[in-house]
Amino acid sequence: MIFHDKIVIITGASSGIGEACAKAFDKAGAKVVLAARNEAALKQVAQSLKGEHLVVPTDITKESACKHLVEATIAHFGQVDILVNNAGISMRGLFNETKLEVLERVMQVNFWGSVYCTKYALPYLLQTKGSIAVISTTAGFVGLPGRTGYSASKFALHGFFDTLHSEHLKDGLGVSMIFPGFVRSNIRKHALTTEGMEQGESPRDESHMTSPEEVAERVLKAIEKRKRQVLIGLQTKLIWLFRMLLPAWLERQLIRGMQDEKDTPLQ
């Protein structure tokens, strides 16, 4: 019952982890605010929800849109209890061959989008002693070859929300960083190439990847228990450990893993 009637904003709620989180919070009795650029996809997700909800089409790369998202939530529900910063994009290509605007785009979505939403939601979250959940990845604590922009954006998120947690130790604000490994979603299909075009298909076999539903379940548990950090999956936990104990060995393994991808940029 901990989530009953709680007001939850979820970015990137049109598919993948965001959609799974929306359904999980809805099932737990929360009132969900769905945010993403694709209004049609958001409405399709909304049709699967049983509880009260709100659809707010939002381009999180725009500060004004993130402000509107929070204002629309307050106007409709009167408060914000939980913010799930989930929206994100990836990229693939060697830095030497990648246009700078690709990195700028990834940083704008992954980092600044979360910062904008958090900036405007924070005063209300402090009122309710609410929680922020941030969907990161193993690329948030170890550099992934061929994904400089993606890793940089997730490292930035880690540093920002680690610091935010420290600043609000006495305010009752919960901040949870969620680190899944590879998840079955559209993120690799929409990943940007060196020229800024969408990749179009996943270069990996996704059949054995973590499901979005499993990640969503861990998000709810992390918020309920006020966990500062959640590592999902054995691979993620091993990478976390080996980056401290055997960093050179881990680097070689990551390179080999990326070299096995279809049409890999790593030779």
N, C-alpha and C positions, 0 to 999 in steps of 0.2 A: 504493500500500500504506500510505500515511500514516494512513489511518483504520481500518486492519484491527484489529479487537478493541477499538477505542476505545468508551467508554461515553458515549452522547450523550443528553441530556435535551432534549426538544422540547416546548414549551408550545403550545397551540393546534394540536395535531397531528391533529385530527379532520377537517380540510378545508384547502383552499387552500394557502398557502405552507407551513404546518406539515406537511400531508400530503405535499407534494412533497419537503420536506426529509427526512422520515422515509424515503421511498423512495430518495432519492439517497444518504443515509448508509448505508442497508441494502445498496444495490448496491455501495457502496465498501467493504463489509466490516465496518462498525461494528455495535455492539449498541445498539439504539435503545429509549429509554424514552418512551412516548407519553403525553402529559398533555393533558387537556381535560375539560370538564364532561360531555360527552356520551359515556357509556361505550359505548353501542351503536355509535356512529360510530367510536370508537377501535378497537373490536374488528373492525370492517369494514376499517379501514386496516391493522390488524395482519395480517389474512388475506392481504394482498398482499405481505407481507414474507417474505423467504426465510431471513434470519438470526435469531439469538436476539434476543428483544425482551421488553419488559415493558409492560403497560398499567396505568396508575395514574390513575383518574378524579380530577380535581383542579379545584377552584374556586380559581383563583389570587387572587381577591379576599380570601381568608382566609389569614392568616399561618400558621395551624396546618396548613392543607392543603398549603401550599408546603413547610413543614418535613417533613411526612409524605412528600411526593413525593421529596425528597432522601434521607430515611431509608430509604424503600422501595428506592430505587436502590442505596444502599450495602449494604443487607441482601441484595439479590439478586446484585449484581455486584461489590461491594467497593470501587468507586471511581467517580469522575466525571471525565471528560476534557473534555467540551464541554457547554455550556449554550446552547441557542438560545431566547432570549426572543422568541417570535413572537406569542403570544396578544394579541389586541387587538380593540377595537370602535371604531366611529366614531359621529358624530352629524351632524345637519344642521338648521340653523335659526339665525335671528338671535339673538344673545345677549339682546337686549331682550325676546324672546318665549319664551325657553327657561327651563324650570324648573331651579333650581340642582342638584337631585338628578341631572339628566341629566349635568351636568359632573362631579359627584362620582362617578357611576358610571363614566364614561369614564376619569377619572383613576385610580380604584381598579383598573380592569382594566389599562390601558395602562402606567401608571407604577408603582403600588404592587405589582402582580402581578410585574413584573420585578424590583423591589427585593427583595421577599420571597424569590423563588426564588434570586436572586443571593446574598443574605445567607447562606442555609443551604448553598448549593453552594460558595461561595467557599473555605472551608477545604480542601475536597477538591480543588478546581481548582488551588489553590496547591501542593498536594502533588504533583500530576501535571504541573505547569506547563502547565495546560490553557488553554482558550479560551472566551470568551463572545461570542456573536454576537447582535446586537440588531436586530430588523427595525423600521426606522423608515419614513420617507416624506418626500417633499418638504415636507410639513406640519411636519416636524421642524426646518426651517430657514427657512421663510417662512410667514407667516400666511395661511391659506386662508379667504376670506370665507364666512360661513355655517357654519364649522366651528371655532368658538372653542375648545370643549372638546377636540376632537381635536388641534388644533395645539398647545394648551397642554400636553397630555400628552406629545406627541412632542418638543416643545422641552425638557420636563423630563427625558425620557430622554436626550436629547443631552447636556445639562449634567451629569447624573449619571454617565453612562458615560465622558464625556470626563475627568471628575475621577477616576473609578476607575482609568482607564488611567494617569493621572499618578501616582497613589498607588502603583502596582505596576510601575513601569518596571523595577525591579531584581529583580522576583520571577519573571519568566518568564511572567507572565499575558498572554494575548492578549485584546484587546478590539476587536471589529470592529463598526462601525456600518454597517448596510446601508440605503441610501436608494433604493428603487425609486420609480417614478412610479405611475401607475394600473396595478393588477394585476387580472387576471380572477379574482375570488374572490367569496365570499359577504359580504364586509365591508359593501358598500353595501346589500345586502338586509337585513342585520341592524342597520344604522345606526339610532340612536335619533332620534326626532322631538323636537320641543320639549316634548312631553308625556311623553316617556320610552317611547313605544311603538316597536316595530320598524317600519322604513320599508316593508319587505315586497317591494320591487323596486328594482332599480338605476335611478337617474335618467339614466344614461349608456349609450351604445353601447359595449359591452365587447369587441366583436369584434376591435379592433385594439390592445387593451391587452397589456401584457407578461404572459406566461404564468407561473404559479407555478413551473413546472419550470425556467424560465430563472433566476428568482430563486434557487431552491434551488441551481442550479449555481454561481451567483456566491457564495452563502454558503459552499459548500465550498471554493472557490478562495480566498476571503478568509481563511478559517481556516487553510488550508494555507500561505498566504504571509504570514500575520500582518498583513494589511492593516488599518489603523486605520479607514479609511473607504472605502466603495464607492458610487459613484453609478451607478445603472442606467438606461440610456436617454438619448437625446439631449435630450429635453425636461427631464429632471432636471438634466442638466449645464448646460443653458442657464439654467434657473431659478437654479441655484447661482451662475452667473456674473453674471446680470443683477441679482440682489438686491444685489450690491455695486456694480455699475457704473451701473445705471439703475433704482433702486428704485421711483421714482414711476411710470415707464412700466410696470414689471413689475406693480405693484399694479393698474393699470388693466386690464392683460391678464388677470390672474387674476379680476377682477370680471366681465369680459366672458365668460370661460370658464364661470364659475359661473352667470351669467345665462342661458346656453344650455341648462342642465340642465332636464329635465322637472320641472314644478311647483317651480321655483326659488323660494326665499324672498327672493332679491335682485331688486328692481324697478329 
